Amino acid sequence: MDIAPALTCGSTAFKPKSPFAKRNLRFLTLFLLLACFCQAGCVSLRSPAQVTGENSWNREKDVVEFSIGLNGPMSADEYLEWTQRHLEKNQLATKNPGFPEIPVYEVRYYFFSRERSFRGYLGTVLWRRAEDPTGNLEHVTTIVQRGS
């Protein structure tokens, strides 16, 4: 394949001389265009949320607060499912990480975008201990930033 000048904005371009090379170049061009527009084989995966820290800035011993960094917004159901898995994994219904002798009454999750831009807040999920005899943590509310 020779490189020959072509009339394409003053730059040189590939201009194959043999019919076989022309056919392959056309196929390659068509394949690249289809790959760009169709993206049938591409799957976008969102990485799971990562805990960026545990904060207790309200000074209440029975309240545990988490600040969670995310790659981007999730749906309200995804926030709820993630926090439920996090509660179970860390056994927050039975253990208080900061004050082991005091049971957890409330768990608050604050979700932020990793970029921490002006609109970095993504949502909040609140869990509270039930007043019934079981005393399990129950979901109270999920607040999602508008547009998320």
Sequence and secondary structure as in RCSB ss.txt:
>XXXX:A:sequence
MDIAPALTCGSTAFKPKSPFAKRNLRFLTLFLLLACFCQAGCVSLRSPAQVTGENSWNREKDVVEFSIGLNGPMS
ADEYLEWTQRHLEKNQLATKNPGFPEIPVYEVRYYFFSRERSFRGYLGTVLWRRAEDPTGNLEHVTTIVQRGS
>XXXX:A:secstr
  EEEEEETTEEEE   SHHHHHHHHHHHHHHHHHHHH TT        EEEEEE TT  TTEEEEEEEESS   
HHHHHHHHHHHHHHTTTTT  SS TTS   EEEEEEEETT  TT EEEEEEEEE SSTT  EEEEEEEE TT 
